Amino acid sequence: MLWQELTVHTTEEAIEMITNFVHELGAGGVSIEESGTLNKERDTSFGQLYEAPFNDIPEGRAVIKGYFYQGTDMEPVLASLKESVAQLTDFDIDTGNPTFEVVEVDDEDWAHAWKTYFKPIRISDRLTIKPTWEDYTASEGEIILELDPGMAFGTGTHATTSLCLKTLEKVMKPGDDVIDVGTGSGILSIAAAKLGAKHVLAVDLDPVAVDSALDNTRQNHLEDQITVKLSDLLGVLKESETEGDAQLGVSIPVQLVVANILAEVIVLFVKDVYDVLAQGGYYITSGIITNKEADVEQALVAANFIIVEKNYDSNWVAIVARKL
């Protein structure tokens, strides 16, 4: 099958926003490649080895590729994307004079080629992400998160996700009911379940994400512990009020909500999170670039959350807030 491949050469700082734009324009899959040089600071706390060469992408740069069905009219898609990317400078996001190109490719050239480079990676002293197709022997006490991100999602090793996983490991208590907002591949839900959550409700507005999360839930044999729904938090609240909690798997209010999404989206549903959380419950937010940190913190405080903790990785921050 032939696809239209839209490539954007930009900065690592702009990855989250531009990836979101490409998804919203109807991409059937998105891939992201960051700088592979050895000059960047890398986590070696668990004995990871980084061998040259990685790739020839300059330090701080990134290549984003979106894949559109062959019949897609790419002129309006490209025009809309360029307009959205140009507006990122208004939010102090450096896009680095991005360039754009569109070519036609066969799906065999890209759909599975990236799997060669996705290997098991230790996220923390307990959590390891393992591709479903890789053999791996876990050490004692190591929690394995089986993952096949599919076409539209990352490998779970981006700074925003690893930050969220490490923060989740510290904050969540066994027996908590958890809601994962914008679940994507379902990696955070899987981690919560394996860390001892009573039940996890994973929600996303993207049907492709829902399918991916369902597949990964099955790969980890967690169907009884994770409920995946095509919904947002407002929909969850309404369903709880009208039909009760039986179909959700969790009891509203829950003890923990986690969201690894764009800062601009996080601030839009802070009140919904507050309403769905139990008194004293925690809200973990990630996907926040540091120049948006103040905006998210202001929205949380305005909704009567208190900021408990912040964790940083490169230009990204994860914020832990508690409901008063």
C-alpha positions as CSV (number, residue, x, y, z in Angstrom):
1,M,0.0,0.0,0.0
2,L,1.3,3.5,-0.9
3,W,1.3,6.4,1.6
4,Q,2.0,10.1,1.4
5,E,5.0,10.7,3.8
6,L,5.1,14.2,5.2
7,T,8.4,15.1,6.8
8,V,9.2,18.0,9.1
9,H,12.7,18.9,10.1
10,T,12.5,20.8,13.3
11,T,13.8,21.0,16.9
12,E,13.4,18.5,19.8
13,E,11.6,21.3,21.7
14,A,8.8,21.4,19.1
15,I,8.2,17.7,18.9
16,E,5.1,17.4,21.1
17,M,3.2,20.3,19.4
18,I,4.1,19.4,15.8
19,T,3.3,15.7,16.4
20,N,-0.1,16.7,17.7
21,F,-0.7,18.9,14.7
22,V,0.1,16.1,12.3
23,H,-2.2,13.7,14.2
24,E,-5.0,16.2,14.1
25,L,-4.6,16.6,10.3
26,G,-5.4,12.9,9.9
27,A,-2.1,11.1,9.8
28,G,-2.5,7.3,9.9
29,G,0.9,7.0,11.7
30,V,3.6,9.3,13.0
31,S,7.3,8.5,13.6
32,I,9.8,10.7,15.5
33,E,13.6,10.6,15.4
34,E,15.7,12.7,17.6
35,S,19.4,13.5,17.5
36,G,21.5,10.3,17.9
37,T,24.8,12.0,18.7
38,L,26.8,11.0,21.8
39,N,27.2,14.7,22.8
40,K,23.7,14.7,24.5
41,E,23.5,13.8,28.2
42,R,22.2,10.3,28.5
43,D,21.0,8.3,31.5
44,T,23.5,5.5,32.2
45,S,22.3,4.8,35.8
46,F,21.2,1.3,34.9
47,G,24.2,0.4,32.8
48,Q,22.8,1.5,29.4
49,L,25.4,1.5,26.6
50,Y,25.2,4.0,23.8
51,E,27.3,3.1,20.7
52,A,28.0,5.3,17.7
53,P,26.8,5.9,15.2
54,F,23.1,6.7,16.1
55,N,22.1,8.9,13.2
56,D,23.2,12.1,11.5
57,I,20.5,14.4,12.9
58,P,22.2,17.4,14.4
59,E,22.1,17.9,18.2
60,G,18.8,19.4,19.3
61,R,17.1,18.7,16.0
62,A,14.4,16.1,15.2
63,V,12.7,14.6,12.2
64,I,8.9,14.0,12.4
65,K,7.2,11.9,9.7
66,G,3.5,11.7,9.3
67,Y,1.9,9.1,7.0
68,F,-1.3,9.9,5.1
69,Y,-3.5,7.7,2.8
70,Q,-2.5,7.8,-0.8
71,G,-5.6,9.7,-1.9
72,T,-5.1,12.5,0.6
73,D,-4.9,16.0,-0.9
74,M,-1.6,17.1,0.7
75,E,-1.7,20.7,-0.4
76,P,-4.2,21.9,2.2
77,V,-2.7,19.5,4.8
78,L,0.8,21.1,4.3
79,A,-0.6,24.6,4.2
80,S,-2.5,24.1,7.5
81,L,0.6,22.5,9.2
82,K,2.9,25.3,8.1
83,E,0.4,27.9,9.5
84,S,0.1,26.0,12.9
85,V,3.9,25.6,13.2
86,A,4.5,29.2,12.4
87,Q,2.2,30.2,15.3
88,L,4.3,28.2,17.8
89,T,6.7,31.2,18.0
90,D,3.9,33.1,19.8
91,F,4.2,30.5,22.6
92,D,8.0,30.9,22.8
93,I,8.6,27.4,21.2
94,D,11.7,27.4,19.0
95,T,10.9,25.5,15.8
96,G,14.3,26.1,14.3
97,N,13.4,27.3,10.8
98,P,11.5,24.0,10.0
99,T,11.5,22.5,6.5
100,F,8.8,20.4,5.0
101,E,8.6,17.8,2.3
102,V,6.1,15.2,0.9
103,V,7.0,12.0,-0.9
104,E,5.2,8.8,-1.8
105,V,6.4,5.6,0.0
106,D,5.3,2.0,0.3
107,D,4.2,1.0,3.8
108,E,6.8,-1.9,3.8
109,D,9.5,0.8,3.8
110,W,8.4,2.3,7.1
111,A,5.7,0.5,9.1
112,H,8.0,-2.1,10.7
113,A,11.5,-0.8,9.9
114,W,11.7,1.2,13.2
115,K,11.3,-2.0,15.2
116,T,14.9,-2.8,14.6
117,Y,15.9,0.1,16.8
118,F,13.4,-0.4,19.7
119,K,15.1,-2.5,22.3
120,P,14.3,-3.2,26.0
121,I,15.2,-0.2,28.1
122,R,15.3,0.2,31.9
123,I,13.3,3.2,33.0
124,S,13.9,2.9,36.7
125,D,15.2,0.4,39.2
126,R,11.9,-1.5,38.9
127,L,10.4,-0.7,35.5
128,T,11.6,-1.9,32.1
129,I,9.9,-1.4,28.7
130,K,10.2,-4.4,26.5
131,P,9.1,-4.6,22.8
132,T,6.7,-7.5,22.5
133,W,8.9,-9.0,19.7
134,E,12.1,-9.0,21.8
135,D,13.4,-11.8,24.0
136,Y,14.4,-10.5,27.5
137,T,15.0,-12.2,30.9
138,A,13.9,-10.1,33.8
139,S,16.0,-9.8,36.9
140,E,14.5,-10.4,40.4
141,G,11.9,-7.7,41.2
142,E,12.0,-6.2,37.7
143,I,8.6,-5.2,36.3
144,I,8.3,-5.8,32.6
145,L,6.0,-3.5,30.5
146,E,5.3,-5.3,27.2
147,L,4.8,-2.7,24.5
148,D,3.9,-2.6,20.8
149,P,3.3,1.1,20.1
150,G,1.9,0.5,16.6
151,M,2.1,3.1,13.9
152,A,0.9,6.2,15.8
153,F,2.7,6.1,19.1
154,G,6.1,6.4,20.6
155,T,8.2,3.7,22.3
156,G,7.6,5.1,25.8
157,T,11.2,6.1,26.2
158,H,10.7,9.9,25.4
159,A,11.5,12.1,28.3
160,T,7.9,13.0,29.0
161,T,6.9,9.3,29.3
162,S,9.9,8.2,31.3
163,L,9.3,11.2,33.7
164,C,5.7,10.1,34.1
165,L,6.6,6.5,34.7
166,K,9.2,7.3,37.4
167,T,6.8,9.8,39.0
168,L,3.9,7.3,38.9
169,E,6.1,4.7,40.6
170,K,6.8,7.1,43.5
171,V,3.3,8.5,44.0
172,M,0.9,5.6,43.3
173,K,-0.1,3.4,46.2
174,P,-1.1,-0.3,45.8
175,G,-4.9,-0.5,45.8
176,D,-5.4,2.9,44.2
177,D,-8.0,3.4,41.5
178,V,-6.3,5.3,38.6
179,I,-7.5,7.2,35.5
180,D,-5.0,7.6,32.6
181,V,-6.1,10.5,30.4
182,G,-4.9,10.5,26.8
183,T,-3.6,6.9,27.2
184,G,-2.0,6.5,23.8
185,S,-0.3,3.2,23.7
186,G,-1.5,2.5,27.3
187,I,2.0,2.3,28.8
188,L,1.1,4.3,31.9
189,S,-2.0,2.3,32.5
190,I,0.0,-0.9,32.2
191,A,2.6,0.4,34.6
192,A,0.0,1.4,37.1
193,A,-1.6,-2.0,37.0
194,K,1.7,-3.8,37.4
195,L,2.6,-1.5,40.3
196,G,-0.5,-2.6,42.2
197,A,-3.4,-0.4,41.2
198,K,-6.8,-1.8,42.1
199,H,-8.1,-0.9,38.7
200,V,-7.1,1.5,35.9
201,L,-9.4,3.4,33.5
202,A,-7.6,4.4,30.3
203,V,-9.3,7.0,28.2
204,D,-8.5,8.6,24.9
205,L,-10.4,10.5,22.2
206,D,-8.4,8.9,19.4
207,P,-9.9,5.5,18.2
208,V,-6.4,4.5,17.0
209,A,-5.1,5.1,20.5
210,V,-7.9,3.0,22.0
211,D,-7.1,0.1,19.8
212,S,-3.4,0.4,20.6
213,A,-4.1,0.5,24.4
214,L,-6.4,-2.5,24.1
215,D,-3.8,-4.5,22.2
216,N,-1.1,-3.7,24.8
217,T,-3.4,-4.5,27.7
218,R,-4.0,-7.9,26.2
219,Q,-0.2,-8.4,25.6
220,N,0.3,-7.8,29.3
221,H,-2.6,-10.0,30.3
222,L,-4.3,-7.2,32.2
223,E,-7.8,-7.2,30.7
224,D,-9.3,-7.7,34.1
225,Q,-7.4,-4.8,35.6
226,I,-7.6,-2.1,32.9
227,T,-10.7,-0.7,31.2
228,V,-10.0,1.2,28.0
229,K,-12.6,3.6,26.7
230,L,-13.1,6.1,23.9
231,S,-13.8,9.1,26.1
232,D,-12.6,12.2,27.9
233,L,-12.9,13.0,31.6
234,L,-16.1,14.9,31.2
235,G,-17.6,11.8,29.5
236,V,-16.4,9.7,32.4
237,L,-18.0,11.9,34.9
238,K,-21.3,11.9,33.0
239,E,-21.3,8.1,32.7
240,S,-20.6,7.8,36.4
241,E,-23.5,10.0,37.3
242,T,-26.0,8.4,34.9
243,E,-25.0,4.7,34.8
244,G,-22.8,4.3,37.9
245,D,-19.2,3.1,38.0
246,A,-19.7,-0.6,36.9
247,Q,-18.8,0.1,33.3
248,L,-15.8,2.2,34.2
249,G,-14.0,-0.4,36.3
250,V,-13.0,2.3,38.8
251,S,-15.0,3.9,41.6
252,I,-15.4,7.7,41.2
253,P,-13.8,9.6,42.9
254,V,-10.4,7.9,42.3
255,Q,-7.2,8.3,44.2
256,L,-4.9,9.1,41.2
257,V,-5.2,10.7,37.8
258,V,-2.3,10.8,35.3
259,A,-2.1,12.7,32.1
260,N,0.9,12.8,29.7
261,I,-0.3,15.2,27.1
262,L,0.3,18.7,25.9
263,A,0.4,21.5,28.4
264,E,-2.2,23.5,26.4
265,V,-4.6,20.6,26.7
266,I,-3.9,19.9,30.4
267,V,-5.0,23.4,31.4
268,L,-8.4,22.9,29.7
269,F,-9.7,20.1,31.9
270,V,-8.1,20.9,35.3
271,K,-11.6,21.3,36.9
272,D,-12.7,17.9,35.5
273,V,-9.7,16.3,37.1
274,Y,-10.5,18.0,40.4
275,D,-14.1,16.7,40.2
276,V,-13.0,13.1,39.5
277,L,-10.4,13.0,42.3
278,A,-11.0,11.9,45.9
279,Q,-10.0,14.4,48.7
280,G,-6.2,14.1,49.1
281,G,-5.9,12.5,45.7
282,Y,-3.0,13.1,43.4
283,Y,-2.8,14.4,39.8
284,I,0.4,13.7,37.8
285,T,0.8,15.8,34.7
286,S,3.6,15.4,32.1
287,G,4.2,16.3,28.5
288,I,4.9,19.9,29.8
289,I,7.8,21.8,28.2
290,T,9.5,24.0,30.8
291,N,8.4,27.3,29.2
292,K,4.8,26.1,29.8
293,E,5.4,25.1,33.4
294,A,4.1,28.3,34.9
295,D,0.9,28.1,32.9
296,V,0.1,24.6,34.1
297,E,1.0,25.4,37.7
298,Q,-1.2,28.5,37.7
299,A,-4.2,26.5,36.4
300,L,-3.7,23.8,39.0
301,V,-3.4,26.3,41.9
302,A,-6.5,28.2,40.6
303,A,-8.4,24.9,40.8
304,N,-7.4,24.5,44.5
305,F,-4.7,21.9,43.9
306,I,-1.4,22.3,45.8
307,I,1.9,21.5,44.0
308,V,3.6,18.7,45.8
309,E,6.6,17.9,43.6
310,K,8.2,18.6,40.2
311,N,10.6,16.3,38.3
312,Y,12.7,17.5,35.3
313,D,14.3,15.9,32.3
314,S,16.0,18.1,29.7
315,N,13.4,20.7,28.8
316,W,10.4,18.7,30.2
317,V,8.7,18.7,33.6
318,A,6.3,16.4,35.4
319,I,4.2,18.1,38.1
320,V,2.5,16.3,41.0
321,A,-0.5,18.1,42.4
322,R,-2.7,17.1,45.3
323,K,-6.4,17.9,45.8
324,L,-7.1,19.9,49.0
